[in-house]
Amino acid sequence: MGSVNGRPEGSALVTGASRGIGAAIAKALARDGWPVGVNYRSDESAAEAVVKEIVDAGGRAIAVHADISEPDAADQMFSRLEEELGPVLVLVNNAGVRADGLSPQIDDEDWARVIDTNLSAAFRLTRRALRPMIRNRFGRVVNIASVVGIEKANPGQANYAASKAGLVAMTKTVATEVARRNVTVNAVAPGLIETDMTEDLADGLLGMVPARRAGTPDEVAACVRFLTSDDAAYVTGVCLTVDGGLTA
């Protein structure tokens, strides 16, 4: 296998990359020279628009349809990327869902849907990614968590907070298992970021943010870009908050 700038040739996969933080991450990784798999569940046109923007800027990308909560989604996506873009050496578990409600109102279906998508799917994707990364002695996994999963309780999000807290714990454990193989596993925990997913939360949280503004998807993507770079080769098992001081 060849190399690019001293790293093995391969590709990056970003889940939930058709919009918001995921789209910003996909474009940031493409600027670093990674061919990118832009995963989407339902909005094909938005995913194709992200791909077009990457290609028009001189990069390589393909849109990859999959509902990551389905058990066979990991193999389907990885097989296609391995065939078309090379082994997945960067995985960003970004896709997530919310089903908010106070704890007495969260039913089993809403609990399971959030846990399955935000946590269980991320584990399956990480598990599928690790063997090729270990073989190549290079890999970067970045899990997009949330400040509600570590330090900032948000009433009405018991399921979401549990999924993100689990994601951080998983990050730390897996990081220790593969560190000797030049594979790093880190998490990024955004606070209030301007996306479709946080529109209904902005009014209540903005006054609590010391920076007095919401963050941008590009600001989160910049942190992910660092964690996937050679500059972060000795950074593993950490959770980096991007929250304007909300959890300070």
C-alpha positions in Angstrom: 0.0 0.0 0.0 1.2 3.5 -0.9 1.3 6.6 1.3 0.2 10.2 1.2 2.3 12.7 3.1 3.8 9.8 5.0 0.5 8.2 6.0 -1.0 5.1 4.5 -3.4 5.6 1.6 -7.0 5.3 2.7 -10.3 7.0 3.1 -12.4 8.7 5.8 -16.0 8.0 6.7 -18.2 10.6 8.3 -21.7 9.5 9.4 -24.6 11.9 9.3 -22.6 14.1 6.9 -25.3 15.5 4.7 -25.7 18.7 6.8 -24.5 20.6 9.8 -21.5 19.4 11.8 -21.1 16.3 9.7 -21.0 18.2 6.4 -18.4 20.6 7.9 -16.3 17.7 9.1 -16.4 15.9 5.7 -15.3 19.1 3.9 -12.5 19.7 6.4 -11.1 16.2 6.0 -11.3 16.5 2.3 -9.1 19.6 2.5 -6.6 17.5 4.4 -6.4 15.2 1.4 -8.7 12.4 2.6 -11.2 10.8 0.1 -14.4 11.0 2.1 -17.5 8.8 2.4 -20.4 11.2 3.1 -23.0 9.0 4.9 -26.6 10.0 4.9 -29.9 8.3 5.9 -32.6 10.2 4.1 -31.5 13.5 2.4 -29.7 12.2 -0.7 -29.7 15.7 -2.4 -28.0 17.3 0.5 -25.3 14.6 0.7 -24.7 14.9 -3.1 -24.4 18.7 -2.6 -21.6 18.1 0.0 -19.9 15.6 -2.4 -20.1 18.2 -5.2 -18.6 20.9 -3.1 -15.7 18.6 -2.2 -15.1 17.5 -5.8 -15.4 21.0 -7.1 -12.6 22.0 -4.7 -10.4 19.2 -6.0 -11.1 16.5 -3.5 -12.7 13.0 -3.8 -15.9 12.0 -2.2 -18.9 9.7 -2.6 -22.3 9.7 -1.0 -23.0 6.6 1.0 -26.6 5.8 2.0 -27.2 3.8 5.1 -29.3 3.9 8.3 -26.5 3.3 10.8 -28.9 1.9 13.4 -29.3 -1.2 11.2 -26.9 -4.0 12.2 -25.6 -4.6 8.7 -25.0 -1.0 7.8 -21.3 -1.0 8.9 -20.3 -3.8 6.6 -22.2 -2.3 3.7 -20.6 1.1 4.0 -17.1 -0.1 4.7 -17.2 -2.6 1.8 -18.2 0.1 -0.6 -15.6 2.5 0.6 -12.8 -0.1 0.6 -13.7 -0.9 -3.0 -13.9 2.7 -4.3 -11.7 4.8 -2.0 -9.5 2.5 -0.1 -9.5 1.3 3.5 -11.3 3.5 6.1 -8.5 4.9 8.2 -10.5 7.8 9.6 -13.9 7.3 11.1 -16.0 10.1 12.5 -19.1 8.9 14.3 -21.2 12.0 14.0 -24.7 10.8 13.2 -27.2 11.2 16.1 -30.8 11.6 16.9 -32.9 13.1 19.7 -36.2 12.0 21.1 -36.6 14.4 24.0 -39.0 14.2 26.9 -39.0 14.2 30.7 -38.0 10.8 32.0 -41.6 9.6 32.9 -42.6 10.3 29.3 -39.7 8.6 27.5 -41.1 5.3 26.3 -39.0 2.2 25.4 -39.1 2.9 21.7 -37.7 6.4 22.1 -35.0 5.2 24.6 -33.9 2.4 22.2 -33.9 4.6 19.1 -31.6 7.1 20.6 -29.3 4.5 22.2 -29.2 2.4 19.1 -28.3 5.3 16.8 -26.0 7.4 19.0 -24.1 4.6 20.9 -24.6 1.1 19.6 -24.2 2.1 15.9 -21.0 4.0 16.8 -19.6 0.9 18.5 -20.4 -1.3 15.5 -18.7 1.1 13.1 -15.7 1.5 15.4 -15.4 -2.3 15.7 -15.5 -2.7 11.9 -12.9 0.1 11.4 -10.3 -1.2 13.9 -9.0 -4.2 12.2 -7.9 -2.4 9.0 -6.5 0.4 11.1 -4.5 -2.0 13.2 -3.2 -3.8 10.1 -2.1 -0.4 8.6 -0.7 0.8 11.9 -2.6 4.0 11.4 -6.1 5.0 12.4 -8.1 7.9 13.7 -11.6 7.5 15.3 -13.4 10.6 16.5 -16.8 10.3 18.3 -19.0 13.3 18.4 -20.4 13.4 21.9 -22.1 16.3 23.7 -21.6 18.4 26.8 -24.9 17.0 28.1 -23.2 13.6 28.3 -20.3 14.8 30.5 -21.0 17.9 32.6 -24.1 19.8 31.6 -27.4 18.2 32.5 -30.3 19.2 30.2 -33.7 18.2 31.5 -35.7 16.2 29.0 -32.7 14.5 27.5 -32.1 11.4 29.7 -31.8 9.1 26.7 -29.6 11.5 24.7 -27.3 12.2 27.6 -27.0 8.5 28.4 -26.0 7.8 24.8 -23.4 10.5 24.7 -22.0 9.6 28.2 -21.6 6.1 27.0 -19.9 7.3 23.9 -17.3 9.1 25.9 -16.7 6.1 28.1 -16.4 3.8 25.1 -13.9 6.3 23.6 -11.6 6.1 26.5 -11.7 2.3 26.8 -11.1 1.6 23.1 -8.3 4.2 23.0 -6.3 2.2 25.6 -6.8 -1.0 23.7 -5.3 0.2 20.4 -2.9 3.0 21.4 0.2 0.9 20.8 -0.9 0.4 17.1 -0.8 4.1 16.2 -4.6 4.2 16.3 -6.1 7.1 18.3 -9.7 7.3 19.6 -11.0 10.6 20.8 -14.3 12.4 21.4 -15.4 16.0 20.7 -18.2 17.3 22.9 -20.0 20.3 21.3 -22.1 22.7 23.3 -24.6 24.9 21.6 -23.8 24.8 17.9 -25.9 26.4 15.1 -27.5 23.4 13.5 -31.0 22.2 12.7 -30.8 19.8 15.7 -30.3 22.6 18.2 -32.7 25.2 16.9 -35.3 24.5 19.6 -32.6 24.6 22.4 -30.9 27.9 21.5 -33.2 30.3 23.4 -32.8 28.6 26.7 -29.1 27.9 26.5 -27.6 31.0 24.8 -27.7 33.1 28.0 -25.7 30.4 29.8 -22.8 30.4 27.3 -20.0 32.7 28.5 -19.0 33.4 24.9 -22.5 34.8 24.4 -22.9 33.1 21.1 -23.5 29.7 19.5 -20.7 27.9 17.9 -20.5 27.0 14.3 -20.2 23.6 12.6 -16.8 24.7 11.2 -15.5 25.3 14.7 -16.3 21.8 15.6 -14.9 20.5 12.4 -11.6 22.3 13.1 -11.2 20.3 16.3 -12.0 17.0 14.5 -9.5 17.9 11.8 -6.8 18.4 14.5 -7.6 15.1 16.2 -7.2 13.2 12.8 -4.0 14.9 11.9 -0.4 13.8 12.5 -0.1 16.7 15.0 -2.4 14.8 17.3 -0.6 11.4 17.1 0.0 11.5 20.8 -3.5 12.6 21.7 -5.8 9.7 22.5 -8.6 8.9 25.0 -9.6 12.5 25.4 -12.9 14.4 25.2 -12.4 17.9 23.8 -15.3 20.3 24.7 -16.2 22.9 22.1 -18.7 25.0 24.0 -17.8 28.6 24.4 -17.1 28.0 28.1 -20.5 26.5 28.9 -18.9 23.7 31.0 -16.0 25.8 32.4 
